[in-house]
Amino acid sequence: MRILAMIPARMGSKRIVRKNVRYMAGQPLISYAMSLAAQSKAFDQIWVNSEEPVFGEIGKQFGIRYHARPAELANDIATNREFTYEFLKQHDCDFLVMVNSTSPVLRVQTIMHFVNFVKRDEYDTVLSVVSERAETFFKEQPLNFSLGEKRPSQALEPTQKVVWALTAWRRSTFLKLQESGECPVFGGRLSTFEIPKDEACDLDTEEDWRIAEGILLSRQRPFPQKYFESIQL
């Protein structure tokens, strides 16, 4: 089974300006995804997909190849399915795993477990999710609890949120659906893969950035566990 990794990266991000080359906890954001993918040794090839050659230069130190994204697929209105389709048309594989550059808090082991799950060859699409056992509303209606009863959180059915840290698609299914005008992003036989909550921080706002950077810094310099024991009067 041939599995490729694709790291999408644009230079022209708007909400966090040039975030992929902005330094987070001592290194450019894009380098986290590159390093993690390379360390996992889970892929036959790793590609950075971008309109900006500088990402290809950064990728060289990790043994990552550069796919030159067409300029028309590098603007704010270009969709994930469009640039993924363009990539898959040019690269043969059984599965493509998208490693999101905006998920720097992933761990190598999580990528390895995710790819092993994909290799079971049971699904066409695998989405990374986080689970939450909390009272959840949708359109002002309770989704996983009853208004007539307050239950312990551990008794609630967990809800799952798609986080896009890792996504896998079967190439043949993705191409077929895209070319038939259907949405390939959630196509075919679909499954979810749960990842730890502290690995699921996406980067859309400055608040997201501070949270992710704080997680990375805490891993670099773990704080000792201390407990309050008594009051000295």
N, C-alpha and C positions, 0 to 999 in steps of 0.2 A: 504494500500500500504506500503510495506516494503522497506525502503531506507537506504542503508549503505553508509558510507563515507570511502574512502581509501586514506591514505596519504602515497605516495611512498617516500622512503628515502634510499639512499645508502651512505655508508661511503667513498667509493673510487672514489669520483668525481675528475676529472682531471683539468678542466679549472680554477675552484676555489677550491683549495684543502680543503677537509673535510668541505665543506661549510655548511652542515646541522648541524654541532656542533660548527661552528664558531659563535662568538658573534656578533650580529648586534644590535646597539642601546640598549645595556645592557642585552641581553638575547640570548640564542642559537637560530639560525635561525629556526630550526624545531619546536620550541615551539610556534611560531606565528601561524602556520597552526593548530597545536593541540588546542591552546587556542581558536582560532576563530571558529573552527568546534564545539568544546564543548559548547561555549557560544551561538551558534546559536540555539541549542536544536532542530535542524531540522532533526536529524538522529536517526534511531533505534539503530544503533551501529556505533562506529568509530574505525577504525583499522589503525595502522601504519604498512606498508608493507615493510619489510627490512630484509636483511641478518644479520644485526648487532643487538644483543640483547640490547645494550645500548639505542636504540630508544624506546624499550619496557619499559625500566626503566623510561625514561623521560616521556613517555606517561601515566604512572600510576597516576601522579599527576593531570592529566586532565580526568581521568576515561577512558582512551583509551586502547584498546586491542592490542596485538602484534601478527602479522602474520609473521611467520618465512619464509622468501623467500628462496627458494633453491639457493645454491651457484652458480649454472650454469645460474641463471637468474639475477645475481647481478654484471655481468661484463659489459664492455663497449659495447659489441656487442648485448647484450640482449635488446629486444625491449619492448616498452610499451604494445603492444598487447599480448606478451608472458607472462609477469608477471601478467597482468590483467586477462588473461584467467586462469592462474594457481590459482589465488585468487578466481575468480568466480566459479570455479569448486568445491571449498570447502565451499563456503558461499552462502546460499540461500537468494535471495532478488528479488524484482521487478526491482529496479534500483540501480546502483552503481554510486556514485558521487566521482570523483577523485578531492581531494583538494590538489593542488600542493604546496609542501613545499617551492618552490622557488618563491612563490607569497606572501610575508609577508605583503604587503600593502593592502591586501583585507580588507574589513569591514564586520562586522557581518551581517549587514542589507543586504548586497549584497548576501551573502550566503543564507540567508533566502528567498530573492526574487527569487534567482535561483532555489532553491528547490521547491518553490511554482509553478514556471513555469513548472518544470519537472512533478509535481503532476497533471497537466492538462491532462497528459497521451495521448498526441497527437503525440509524437515523440519517436523515438528509440535512437537518439543521439542528444545531445545538447552541442554546443561548445561555450565557452565564447569568445567574440570578443570586439575589440575597433573600433570605427568608426572614420574616418578621412576625413574631407572636405578639400582636397588639391589636386592640380594638380599632377596626378600620372602616371608614365610611366611603361610599361611592355615590355621588350625586345625592348626598344627605341621607342615604339609606345605609344601615349597618350591613357590612359585607360578610363578616365572619363571627358575629356575635348577636345576641338578642338584647333588645332594650329592656326586656323583662327580667334580666338576670345579670348579676356581676360575677363573672367567673375568674379564677386565677389565670394569669397570662399563660402559664404552661398548659392549660386545658384548651386554649384557643387553637383553632386550625390556623396554621401559618399562611400568610400571604407571601407571594413572591414578586419581587421587582426585578425587571430586566436591567442590567447595569452595563452591558456592552464591553466589559473588560476583555472578554474572550468570546469569540463567535466562530462557529465552524459551519461550513457549507459543503455539501457534496457538489463537485464541479458540474457533473452532468445534469443534475436536477436544477441547479441555479441557472445554467445556460438555457435549458429547455423552458423554464418558466418565464425568464426575462424575454426570450424571443417570441413567446406566445402572448405577451402583454400582461401576464400575471405577476404578482409580487413575489419575487424569489427570496426575500429577506426572511420570511417566516414559512418558506415553502416545504412541501413534502412531509415526510414523517419527522415530527418535531419533538425535541426533548429539551429539558432544562438541566443545568449543572450548577449546583449550589457552591458558591465560594464564600470564604469568611468575610464578615462585614467590614473588617479593617483593611480588606483588599479591594473594596468596591467603590472607592471615592473617585468620581468623575470630576472633570475640571471645566466647569462652565462659568464660574464666578470667582471673584477674589476670595470669598469665604471658603469655597471649595479648595482653593489653592492653599490657604492657611491650614486647613484641616489635613490635607495630604502631606504638606511639608512637616507639620507637627508629628504625624505618624512616622515619617521617615527619620526625623531627628530622634524620636524616642527609641527607634530600633538601633540607631547608631550609638546611643548612650542611654541604655536602659536605666530607669530609676529604681533604686532598691525599694523593696516592699517594707513599709514601716506601719506599725499599728499603734494607736493610742491605747495605753494600758491603764493609767490611773491619773488622778488629779493630785498634784502636790500642793497642799495647803500650807 
